[in-house]
Amino acid sequence: MKKIYLLTLFLIALACQKKDETNKPTVIKDEHSFSKPELAVVKHLELDIKVDFETQSITGKASWKIDNVSKGNEIIFDENTLNITKVTLGDDEKETKFELGKDVEFHGKPLHITIEPNTTKVNIYYNTTKDAVALQWLKPEQTADKKKPFLFSQGESVWSRTWIPCQDSPSVRFTYNAKITVPKDLMAVMSAVNPQKKNDTGIYTFKQDKAIPSYLMAIAVGDIEFQSIDERTGVYAEPSVLKKAAWEFAELGKMVVAAEKLYGPYRWGRYDVLVLPPSFPYGGMENPNLTFLTPGVLAGDRSLTSLLAHELGHSWSGNLVTNATWDDIWLNEGFTTYVEHRIGEAIFGEKEFEMQNVIIRKELIDNIAELGDTSPDTRLKVSLTGRNPDDGLSLIPYVKGYAFLKVIENAVGREKFDVFIKNYFDANAFKSITTEDFVKYINENLIKGDKALADKIKLDEWIYKPGIPSNITPVSSPDFDAIDKIQKSWRETGVKGLSKKITTTTEKQHFIDNLPTDITVKEMEALDTEFNFTKGGNFIIKRQWFVPSIRYKYTAAYPAIEQFLISTSRTGSVMMLYKEMAKTPEGKVWAKQIFNKAKSGYHQTTIQAVESILK
């Protein structure tokens, strides 16, 4: 009987041990964060800060609710250029020791804080400095209305730690509440539930009850107003921009509905957009509840609103299901590019979808050619160890990721693939996953041991090997075929009337991208007269046109190129032009001259990117 009793105790203990092991969180090694969330992890943030435009600093307290998983005596945060003044524990604010570790390029320093085994709250008092990469402080003359200053943040990839001490890894998710004090004539908005009117106190409160990673923490402060589009979508912008933006984004609500029909309910409550001043470094940033947008999307004809479909798509791929490390960025951007184009097809039609497929394929081929088809950076799963993780934000994860998902769709059929993606979003909602998690999920839920299907898809080749696999899905567009015929004949027939045959933004982009390599300045001038490329208001068309203008020395466009580079900080777009300039010695001199004039209005990430080209 005693033996049976001891055996029973042993089996119970073994079962408990296995249960504990099962419940242990998966340890994700993020090379770009000093934090060790497997030992002690943040769960909720109470942020209380004041925004001071005179000193260009944020001052206040970040109170973190934590889970001391290991019951140890330390929790590690990420910080970069912050001034940490005091750290306390608990509601009674018992002061504790803290220590900053060694500074690492692009990453800042680890913030080691002494805690107790039963600690559940850590309060960090701090202020930001002028070296905060995430924060862009704008003088009134740098805004659209040129009357009041403006502040916005850009946290992706590892820059949130420059304005909030945090565990700055996409694998760590938390909820937050915030109290923001700003000048009384300005309004604050965040990646949370937002006010729709200014108040007379300058104090704004926010709540984000969905767990998000730190790179999606966002703030903007300025002379901002709001206009609704429908019951759950709307636009924030400076007063002079607001009506134009609301008209441009009139189909925003339809986009949300189209996305929901494809991939399930939108889970974030409201979906609003904020149009920022020109120094914003990206086309858009998918901050939850409030997408930040470049004003370059305001073409005046709704021709560039497909960018919105991309940022909206992130509400599922990226914000809902997040890459766990920056090596896995394709999980965010490849899926979102796929979702973007499915939304676009539903809103803008199949012809536009076909044309976009051809443009994306060209971007993939061009980027592979630029990097080299054996470059490890042309893999979907990249290695960014020891590098600035922003290096992973090339076009490869977008366009190669999209091509890979099109291969899967082609292999199993669109209907089946739609069900798979919807289930993938549901199964991993509000989680951060690795590429290996995705591989496991697709093998278990789609491929299911079917060797013939696995051979069709070639998972490992697409994800872990460089270049373009041989099973890439062909793309074509009858509309582009018609433009290609025009491209072959316009030199003989003349340019007059071409602008009536080539009308949409996508058609014009394709035409410009495929101009003959021996085109003359006189021919460039004739095309410019016909289409008004240089002086037109469409951001994408101007950007594309300026590339051959630089390449073929169409000097009539040079003043407009300089103005374009000074007036926008959209990193990918300005890099495209600076790269083209830097191909010749005289072009590089010109580029440096423009950069010296422009950089005061650029975001710090844009400055870093351009400096890498012109060094």
C-alpha positions as CSV (number, residue, x, y, z in Angstrom):
1,M,0.0,0.0,0.0
2,K,2.9,2.4,0.9
3,K,4.5,1.7,-2.5
4,I,1.2,2.5,-4.3
5,Y,0.9,5.7,-2.2
6,L,4.5,6.8,-3.1
7,L,4.0,5.9,-6.7
8,T,0.8,8.0,-6.8
9,L,2.7,11.0,-5.2
10,F,5.5,10.6,-7.8
11,L,3.0,10.5,-10.7
12,I,1.2,13.6,-9.4
13,A,4.5,15.5,-9.0
14,L,5.5,14.5,-12.5
15,A,2.2,15.6,-13.9
16,C,2.5,19.0,-12.1
17,Q,6.0,19.4,-13.4
18,K,4.8,18.7,-17.0
19,K,1.9,21.1,-16.5
20,D,4.3,23.9,-15.2
21,E,6.6,23.3,-18.2
22,T,3.6,23.5,-20.6
23,N,2.5,26.8,-19.0
24,K,6.0,28.4,-19.2
25,P,6.0,31.1,-21.9
26,T,8.0,30.4,-25.0
27,V,11.4,32.2,-24.7
28,I,11.8,34.4,-27.7
29,K,15.4,35.8,-28.2
30,D,15.1,39.3,-29.5
31,E,18.6,40.5,-30.4
32,H,17.4,44.1,-30.4
33,S,16.2,44.3,-26.8
34,F,18.1,44.1,-23.6
35,S,15.0,43.0,-21.7
36,K,14.6,39.5,-20.5
37,P,10.8,39.1,-20.4
38,E,11.1,35.4,-19.5
39,L,12.3,36.6,-16.1
40,A,10.3,39.7,-15.5
41,V,7.8,41.2,-18.0
42,V,5.7,44.3,-18.3
43,K,1.9,44.0,-18.6
44,H,0.3,47.4,-18.3
45,L,1.6,51.0,-18.5
46,E,0.2,54.1,-16.7
47,L,1.9,57.1,-18.4
48,D,1.8,60.6,-17.0
49,I,3.8,63.1,-19.0
50,K,4.0,66.7,-19.9
51,V,5.0,67.9,-23.4
52,D,7.2,71.0,-23.4
53,F,7.8,72.7,-26.8
54,E,10.2,75.3,-25.4
55,T,12.7,72.7,-24.2
56,Q,11.6,70.2,-26.8
57,S,11.2,67.5,-24.1
58,I,8.8,65.1,-22.5
59,T,8.9,64.8,-18.7
60,G,7.0,62.5,-16.4
61,K,6.5,59.1,-15.1
62,A,6.0,55.6,-16.6
63,S,4.4,53.3,-14.1
64,W,4.6,49.7,-15.2
65,K,2.6,46.8,-13.8
66,I,4.9,43.8,-14.1
67,D,4.9,40.0,-13.8
68,N,8.0,39.0,-11.9
69,V,7.9,35.5,-13.5
70,S,11.2,34.3,-12.0
71,K,10.5,35.9,-8.5
72,G,14.0,37.4,-8.9
73,N,15.5,40.7,-7.9
74,E,15.8,42.5,-11.2
75,I,13.8,43.7,-14.2
76,I,15.5,45.1,-17.3
77,F,14.1,47.8,-19.5
78,D,15.4,49.4,-22.8
79,E,16.3,53.0,-22.9
80,N,18.1,55.2,-25.4
81,T,19.2,58.8,-24.7
82,L,16.6,59.2,-21.8
83,N,17.5,60.9,-18.6
84,I,16.3,58.6,-15.8
85,T,16.0,60.6,-12.6
86,K,14.4,58.2,-10.1
87,V,12.8,54.7,-9.9
88,T,10.4,53.6,-7.2
89,L,8.4,50.4,-6.5
90,G,4.7,49.9,-5.7
91,D,1.9,52.4,-4.9
92,D,3.9,53.6,-1.9
93,E,6.7,54.6,-4.2
94,K,9.6,53.0,-2.3
95,E,12.8,54.2,-4.0
96,T,15.0,51.6,-5.4
97,K,18.4,51.2,-7.2
98,F,18.8,51.4,-10.9
99,E,21.8,51.1,-13.1
100,L,22.5,51.8,-16.8
101,G,24.6,49.3,-18.7
102,K,26.9,49.7,-21.7
103,D,25.7,51.8,-24.6
104,V,25.3,49.8,-27.9
105,E,24.9,51.5,-31.3
106,F,21.3,51.7,-32.4
107,H,20.1,50.0,-29.2
108,G,20.9,52.4,-26.4
109,K,21.5,51.0,-22.9
110,P,19.9,48.3,-20.6
111,L,18.2,49.9,-17.6
112,H,18.7,47.4,-14.7
113,I,16.2,48.0,-11.9
114,T,16.3,46.3,-8.5
115,I,13.0,44.8,-7.5
116,E,11.7,42.3,-4.9
117,P,10.2,38.9,-5.6
118,N,6.7,40.2,-4.9
119,T,7.1,43.5,-6.8
120,T,4.1,44.2,-9.2
121,K,4.7,47.9,-10.0
122,V,7.7,49.8,-11.1
123,N,7.6,53.7,-11.5
124,I,10.3,55.3,-13.7
125,Y,10.7,59.1,-13.6
126,Y,12.4,60.5,-16.6
127,N,12.7,63.1,-19.3
128,T,13.5,62.8,-23.0
129,T,16.5,64.6,-24.6
130,K,17.1,66.3,-28.0
131,D,18.7,63.0,-29.2
132,A,15.3,61.1,-29.1
133,V,15.1,59.6,-32.5
134,A,11.4,58.8,-32.1
135,L,10.4,62.4,-31.6
136,Q,10.1,65.0,-34.3
137,W,9.6,68.5,-32.9
138,L,8.4,70.9,-35.6
139,K,8.5,74.7,-35.6
140,P,5.3,76.5,-36.8
141,E,6.9,77.2,-40.2
142,Q,7.4,73.5,-40.7
143,T,3.7,72.7,-40.5
144,A,0.9,73.1,-43.0
145,D,-0.7,76.1,-41.3
146,K,2.6,77.6,-40.2
147,K,1.0,79.0,-37.0
148,K,1.7,76.5,-34.1
149,P,4.4,73.9,-33.3
150,F,3.8,70.2,-33.8
151,L,5.2,67.0,-32.3
152,F,4.9,63.4,-33.5
153,S,6.5,60.1,-32.7
154,Q,7.7,57.2,-34.8
155,G,8.6,54.2,-32.7
156,E,9.2,51.5,-35.3
157,S,11.5,49.6,-35.1
158,V,13.5,50.3,-31.8
159,W,12.9,54.0,-31.2
160,S,10.1,53.9,-28.6
161,R,12.8,53.5,-26.0
162,T,13.9,57.0,-26.8
163,W,10.7,58.5,-25.5
164,I,9.5,55.9,-23.0
165,P,11.5,53.5,-20.9
166,C,10.0,50.1,-22.0
167,Q,10.7,46.5,-22.9
168,D,11.2,47.5,-26.5
169,S,10.6,44.2,-28.3
170,P,7.7,43.4,-30.6
171,S,7.4,40.1,-28.6
172,V,6.3,42.0,-25.4
173,R,2.7,43.3,-25.5
174,F,1.0,45.5,-22.9
175,T,-2.1,47.7,-22.4
176,Y,-1.9,51.3,-21.4
177,N,-3.6,54.4,-20.0
178,A,-2.0,57.8,-20.5
179,K,-2.4,61.4,-19.1
180,I,-0.8,63.9,-21.4
181,T,-0.4,67.6,-20.6
182,V,0.2,69.9,-23.5
183,P,-0.1,73.7,-24.3
184,K,-3.8,74.7,-24.0
185,D,-4.0,75.8,-27.6
186,L,-3.0,72.3,-28.9
187,M,-4.5,68.9,-28.9
188,A,-2.9,65.5,-28.1
189,V,-3.8,62.2,-29.9
190,M,-2.3,58.7,-29.4
191,S,-2.5,55.1,-30.6
192,A,-5.6,54.7,-28.5
193,V,-9.2,55.9,-28.0
194,N,-8.9,59.6,-28.9
195,P,-10.7,62.9,-28.2
196,Q,-12.5,64.6,-31.1
197,K,-12.3,68.1,-29.8
198,K,-9.8,70.3,-28.1
199,N,-10.5,71.1,-24.4
200,D,-9.6,74.2,-22.4
201,T,-7.3,72.5,-19.9
202,G,-4.6,71.0,-22.2
203,I,-4.9,67.7,-20.3
204,Y,-5.9,64.7,-22.3
205,T,-6.5,61.1,-21.2
206,F,-6.2,57.9,-23.3
207,K,-7.0,54.2,-23.0
208,Q,-5.6,51.3,-25.0
209,D,-7.2,48.2,-23.6
210,K,-5.8,45.9,-26.4
211,A,-2.3,44.6,-25.7
212,I,0.2,46.1,-28.2
213,P,4.0,46.0,-28.6
214,S,6.0,49.1,-27.8
215,Y,6.7,50.1,-31.4
216,L,3.0,50.9,-31.7
217,M,3.1,53.4,-28.9
218,A,2.5,56.8,-30.6
219,I,1.8,60.4,-29.8
220,A,1.1,63.5,-31.8
221,V,0.5,67.1,-30.5
222,G,-0.5,70.1,-32.6
223,D,-3.2,72.3,-33.9
224,I,-5.3,69.3,-34.8
225,E,-9.0,69.1,-35.7
226,F,-11.3,66.1,-36.4
227,Q,-13.9,65.4,-39.0
228,S,-15.9,62.1,-39.1
229,I,-16.4,60.0,-42.3
230,D,-18.9,57.5,-40.8
231,E,-19.8,56.1,-37.4
232,R,-16.4,54.5,-36.8
233,T,-13.9,56.3,-39.2
234,G,-12.7,59.8,-39.4
235,V,-9.7,62.2,-40.1
236,Y,-7.5,64.3,-37.9
237,A,-5.4,67.1,-39.5
238,E,-4.4,70.7,-39.3
239,P,-7.3,73.0,-39.9
240,S,-6.2,74.0,-43.5
241,V,-5.8,70.4,-44.5
242,L,-8.9,68.8,-42.8
243,K,-11.6,69.2,-45.5
244,K,-9.2,68.2,-48.3
245,A,-8.2,65.1,-46.3
246,A,-11.8,64.1,-45.4
247,W,-12.7,64.3,-49.1
248,E,-9.7,62.3,-50.1
249,F,-10.5,59.5,-47.6
250,A,-14.2,59.4,-48.2
251,E,-14.0,55.6,-48.9
252,L,-12.3,54.8,-45.7
253,G,-15.4,53.2,-44.1
254,K,-15.9,51.1,-47.2
255,M,-12.3,49.8,-46.9
256,V,-12.9,48.7,-43.4
257,V,-16.1,46.8,-44.4
258,A,-14.3,45.2,-47.4
259,A,-11.5,44.0,-45.1
260,E,-13.9,42.6,-42.5
261,K,-15.7,40.6,-45.3
262,L,-12.3,39.0,-46.1
263,Y,-10.6,38.5,-42.8
264,G,-13.1,38.9,-40.0
265,P,-14.2,41.7,-37.6
266,Y,-12.1,44.8,-37.1
267,R,-11.2,44.5,-33.4
268,W,-9.9,48.0,-32.5
269,G,-13.1,50.0,-32.2
270,R,-12.5,53.1,-34.3
271,Y,-10.3,53.5,-37.3
272,D,-9.2,57.0,-37.8
273,V,-6.3,58.6,-39.6
274,L,-4.0,61.6,-38.8
275,V,-2.4,63.6,-41.7
276,L,0.9,64.7,-40.5
277,P,3.3,67.5,-41.7
278,P,5.7,66.6,-44.6
279,S,8.6,65.5,-42.3
280,F,6.9,62.3,-41.4
281,P,9.3,59.6,-42.6
282,Y,6.9,57.0,-44.0
283,G,3.9,56.8,-46.3
284,G,2.0,55.7,-43.3
285,M,2.4,54.1,-39.8
286,E,-0.3,51.7,-38.6
287,N,-0.6,52.9,-35.0
288,P,-3.7,51.2,-33.5
289,N,-6.9,53.2,-33.7
290,L,-5.0,56.1,-35.5
291,T,-2.9,55.6,-38.6
292,F,-0.3,58.3,-39.1
293,L,-0.2,59.4,-42.8
294,T,2.1,61.5,-45.0
295,P,0.4,64.5,-46.6
296,G,1.8,63.2,-49.9
297,V,-1.2,60.9,-50.2
298,L,-3.4,64.0,-50.7
299,A,-3.4,64.0,-54.5
300,G,-6.7,65.7,-54.9
301,D,-8.2,62.9,-57.0
302,R,-8.3,60.0,-54.5
303,S,-5.7,58.3,-56.7
304,L,-3.3,57.4,-53.9
305,T,-5.7,56.2,-51.2
306,S,-4.5,52.6,-51.8
307,L,-1.9,53.4,-49.2
308,L,-4.7,53.5,-46.7
309,A,-5.6,49.9,-47.6
310,H,-2.1,48.9,-46.6
311,E,-2.2,50.7,-43.2
312,L,-5.7,49.3,-42.6
313,G,-4.5,45.8,-43.4
314,H,-2.0,46.1,-40.5
315,S,-5.0,46.1,-38.2
316,W,-5.0,42.4,-38.8
317,S,-1.4,41.6,-39.9
318,G,1.0,43.5,-37.6
319,N,-1.2,44.9,-34.9
320,L,-3.4,41.9,-34.3
321,V,-0.7,39.2,-35.2
322,T,2.7,40.7,-34.8
323,N,6.2,39.6,-35.8
324,A,8.0,38.6,-32.6
325,T,11.4,39.9,-33.7
326,W,12.6,42.2,-36.5
327,D,14.1,39.2,-38.2
328,D,10.5,38.2,-38.8
329,I,9.3,41.5,-40.3
330,W,8.0,39.8,-43.4
331,L,5.1,38.4,-41.3
332,N,3.9,42.0,-40.8
333,E,4.7,43.4,-44.2
334,G,4.2,40.5,-46.5
335,F,0.8,39.6,-45.1
336,T,-0.2,43.3,-45.0
337,T,0.8,43.8,-48.7
338,Y,-1.3,40.8,-49.6
339,V,-4.3,42.0,-47.5
340,E,-3.8,45.6,-49.0
341,H,-4.2,44.3,-52.5
342,R,-7.2,42.1,-51.7
343,I,-8.9,45.2,-50.2
344,G,-7.8,47.2,-53.2
345,E,-9.3,44.6,-55.6
346,A,-12.6,44.8,-53.7
347,I,-12.7,48.6,-53.8
348,F,-11.0,49.5,-57.0
349,G,-11.6,46.5,-59.2
350,E,-9.8,43.6,-60.9
351,K,-8.0,45.7,-63.6
352,E,-6.3,47.8,-61.0
353,F,-5.4,44.7,-59.0
354,E,-3.7,43.2,-62.1
355,M,-1.7,46.3,-62.7
356,Q,-0.6,46.5,-59.1
357,N,0.6,42.9,-59.3
358,V,2.9,43.8,-62.3
359,I,4.2,46.9,-60.5
360,I,5.0,44.9,-57.3
361,R,6.7,42.2,-59.4
362,K,9.0,44.9,-61.0
363,E,9.8,46.2,-57.5
364,L,10.7,42.7,-56.4
365,I,13.0,42.1,-59.4
366,D,14.6,45.5,-59.1
367,N,15.3,45.1,-55.4
368,I,16.7,41.6,-55.8
369,A,18.9,42.9,-58.6
370,E,20.1,45.8,-56.4
371,L,21.0,43.6,-53.5
372,G,22.2,40.6,-55.5
373,D,20.2,37.3,-55.8
374,T,22.6,35.6,-53.3
375,S,22.4,38.3,-50.7
376,P,21.1,37.0,-47.3
377,D,19.0,40.2,-47.1
378,T,16.8,38.8,-49.9
379,R,15.5,36.0,-47.7
380,L,12.2,36.5,-45.9
381,K,13.6,35.4,-42.6
382,V,16.6,37.7,-42.2
383,S,19.3,38.1,-39.6
384,L,19.7,41.6,-38.3
385,T,22.0,40.7,-35.4
386,G,24.4,43.5,-34.6
387,R,22.7,45.8,-37.2
388,N,20.2,48.7,-37.1
389,P,16.9,46.8,-37.3
390,D,15.6,49.5,-39.6
391,D,17.8,47.7,-42.2
392,G,15.1,45.0,-42.3
393,L,12.5,47.6,-43.5
394,S,13.5,47.3,-47.1
395,L,11.0,46.4,-49.8
396,I,11.9,42.7,-49.7
397,P,9.6,41.7,-46.9
398,Y,6.8,43.5,-48.6
399,V,7.1,42.4,-52.2
400,K,8.7,39.0,-51.7
401,G,6.4,38.2,-48.9
402,Y,3.4,39.1,-51.1
403,A,4.8,37.0,-54.0
404,F,5.1,34.0,-51.5
405,L,1.5,34.3,-50.3
406,K,0.4,34.5,-53.9
407,V,2.2,31.2,-54.5
408,I,0.2,29.6,-51.6
409,E,-3.0,31.1,-52.9
410,N,-2.3,29.7,-56.3
411,A,-1.5,26.3,-54.9
412,V,-4.6,25.8,-52.8
413,G,-7.1,28.2,-54.4
414,R,-8.2,31.6,-53.2
415,E,-11.3,30.4,-51.3
416,K,-9.4,27.9,-49.2
417,F,-6.5,30.4,-48.7
418,D,-9.0,33.1,-47.5
419,V,-10.3,30.7,-44.9
420,F,-6.7,29.8,-43.8
421,I,-5.7,33.5,-43.4
422,K,-8.9,34.3,-41.4
423,N,-8.3,31.3,-39.1
424,Y,-4.6,32.3,-38.8
425,F,-5.6,35.8,-37.6
426,D,-8.1,34.3,-35.2
427,A,-5.7,31.7,-33.8
428,N,-2.9,34.2,-33.2
429,A,-4.9,37.3,-32.3
430,F,-3.0,39.7,-30.0
431,K,0.0,37.4,-30.1
432,S,3.6,38.0,-31.3
433,I,4.9,35.1,-33.4
434,T,8.1,34.0,-35.1
435,T,8.5,32.7,-38.6
436,E,8.9,29.3,-37.2
437,D,5.5,29.6,-35.5
438,F,4.0,30.5,-38.9
439,V,5.7,27.5,-40.5
440,K,4.4,25.2,-37.8
441,Y,0.9,26.7,-38.2
442,I,0.7,26.3,-42.0
443,N,2.1,22.8,-41.9
444,E,-0.5,21.8,-39.3
445,N,-3.5,23.7,-40.7
446,L,-3.0,23.9,-44.5
447,I,-0.3,21.5,-45.8
448,K,-1.1,18.7,-43.4
449,G,1.6,16.4,-44.6
450,D,0.5,16.6,-48.3
451,K,3.9,16.2,-50.0
452,A,2.6,17.3,-53.4
453,L,1.3,20.5,-51.9
454,A,4.5,21.1,-49.9
455,D,6.5,20.7,-53.1
456,K,4.2,23.2,-54.9
457,I,4.6,25.8,-52.1
458,K,8.4,25.3,-51.3
459,L,8.2,26.9,-47.8
460,D,11.8,26.6,-47.0
461,E,13.0,27.9,-50.3
462,W,10.9,31.1,-50.0
463,I,11.5,31.8,-46.4
464,Y,15.1,30.8,-45.7
465,K,16.9,31.1,-49.1
466,P,17.9,34.2,-51.0
467,G,16.6,35.3,-54.5
468,I,13.4,34.4,-56.2
469,P,12.2,30.7,-56.2
470,S,11.3,29.2,-59.6
471,N,7.7,28.6,-58.6
472,I,6.8,32.3,-58.5
473,T,3.3,33.0,-59.8
474,P,3.2,34.7,-63.2
475,V,1.6,38.1,-63.4
476,S,0.1,40.0,-66.3
477,S,-2.1,43.0,-67.1
478,P,-3.9,43.6,-70.5
479,D,-4.0,47.3,-69.6
480,F,-0.3,47.4,-69.2
481,D,0.1,45.4,-72.4
482,A,-1.7,48.2,-74.2
483,I,0.6,50.7,-72.6
484,D,3.6,48.7,-73.7
485,K,2.4,48.9,-77.3
486,I,2.1,52.7,-77.0
487,Q,5.7,52.7,-75.5
488,K,7.0,51.1,-78.7
489,S,5.2,53.5,-81.0
490,W,5.0,56.9,-79.5
491,R,8.4,58.0,-80.9
492,E,7.0,57.6,-84.4
493,T,3.5,58.8,-83.8
494,G,4.3,61.6,-81.4
495,V,3.3,62.3,-77.8
496,K,0.2,64.4,-78.5
497,G,-2.9,62.8,-77.1
498,L,-1.0,60.2,-74.9
499,S,-2.4,61.7,-71.7
500,K,-5.9,60.8,-72.8
501,K,-4.9,57.1,-73.3
502,I,-2.7,56.8,-70.2
503,T,-4.8,58.3,-67.4
504,T,-4.6,56.6,-64.0
505,T,-1.7,56.9,-61.5
506,T,-0.9,53.2,-62.0
507,E,-0.8,53.5,-65.8
508,K,1.4,56.6,-65.7
509,Q,3.8,54.9,-63.2
510,H,4.1,51.9,-65.5
511,F,4.7,54.2,-68.5
512,I,7.4,56.2,-66.7
513,D,9.1,53.1,-65.3
514,N,9.5,51.6,-68.8
515,L,10.7,54.6,-70.8
516,P,13.4,53.7,-73.4
517,T,16.9,53.8,-72.0
518,D,18.1,56.0,-74.9
519,I,15.4,58.6,-74.4
520,T,16.6,62.2,-75.2
521,V,16.1,65.4,-73.2
522,K,14.0,66.7,-76.0
523,E,11.7,63.7,-75.7
524,M,11.5,64.1,-72.0
525,E,10.5,67.7,-72.5
526,A,7.7,66.7,-74.9
527,L,6.4,64.1,-72.5
528,D,6.5,66.6,-69.7
529,T,4.5,69.1,-71.7
530,E,1.9,66.5,-72.5
531,F,1.5,65.0,-69.0
532,N,2.6,67.8,-66.8
533,F,4.7,65.3,-64.8
534,T,7.1,67.8,-63.2
535,K,4.6,70.3,-61.9
536,G,1.7,68.0,-61.3
537,G,0.3,67.4,-57.8
538,N,0.6,63.6,-57.7
539,F,3.3,62.5,-55.2
540,I,3.9,59.1,-56.7
541,I,4.0,60.3,-60.3
542,K,6.5,63.1,-59.5
543,R,8.7,60.7,-57.6
544,Q,8.8,58.2,-60.5
545,W,9.3,60.9,-63.1
546,F,12.2,62.4,-61.2
547,V,14.2,59.2,-61.4
548,P,14.6,59.3,-65.2
549,S,14.9,63.1,-65.0
550,I,18.0,62.6,-62.9
551,R,19.3,59.7,-64.9
552,Y,19.0,61.4,-68.3
553,K,19.9,64.9,-67.1
554,Y,16.5,66.5,-67.8
555,T,17.6,69.8,-66.1
556,A,14.2,71.5,-66.5
557,A,13.0,69.2,-63.7
558,Y,16.0,70.0,-61.3
559,P,14.3,72.9,-59.4
560,A,11.2,70.7,-58.8
561,I,13.4,67.8,-57.7
562,E,15.2,70.0,-55.2
563,Q,11.8,71.3,-53.9
564,F,10.4,67.8,-53.7
565,L,13.4,66.6,-51.6
566,I,13.2,69.6,-49.3
567,S,9.4,69.4,-48.8
568,T,9.1,65.7,-47.9
569,S,10.8,63.3,-45.5
570,R,9.3,60.1,-46.7
571,T,12.4,57.9,-46.4
572,G,11.8,55.4,-49.2
573,S,10.9,58.1,-51.7
574,V,13.8,60.5,-51.0
575,M,16.2,57.5,-50.9
576,M,15.1,56.5,-54.4
577,L,16.2,59.9,-55.7
578,Y,19.3,60.3,-53.7
579,K,20.5,56.9,-54.8
580,E,20.0,57.9,-58.4
581,M,21.9,61.1,-57.9
582,A,24.8,59.3,-56.1
583,K,25.4,57.2,-59.2
584,T,27.5,60.0,-60.8
585,P,30.2,62.2,-59.1
586,E,28.4,65.4,-60.1
587,G,25.1,64.0,-59.0
588,K,26.5,63.1,-55.6
589,V,27.7,66.7,-55.2
590,W,24.3,68.0,-56.1
591,A,22.7,65.5,-53.7
592,K,24.8,66.6,-50.8
593,Q,23.9,70.3,-51.5
594,I,20.2,69.5,-51.4
595,F,20.6,67.3,-48.3
596,N,22.3,70.1,-46.4
597,K,19.3,72.3,-47.2
598,A,16.7,69.6,-46.5
599,K,17.9,67.7,-43.5
600,S,16.6,70.2,-40.9
601,G,13.1,69.2,-41.9
602,Y,13.8,65.4,-42.1
603,H,13.0,62.9,-39.5
604,Q,16.1,61.4,-37.8
605,T,15.6,58.0,-39.4
606,T,15.5,59.7,-42.9
607,I,18.7,61.5,-42.1
608,Q,20.4,58.3,-41.1
609,A,19.2,56.5,-44.3
610,V,20.4,59.3,-46.6
611,E,23.7,59.7,-44.9
612,S,24.4,56.0,-45.5
613,I,24.0,56.7,-49.3
614,L,26.0,59.9,-49.4
615,K,28.9,59.0,-47.1
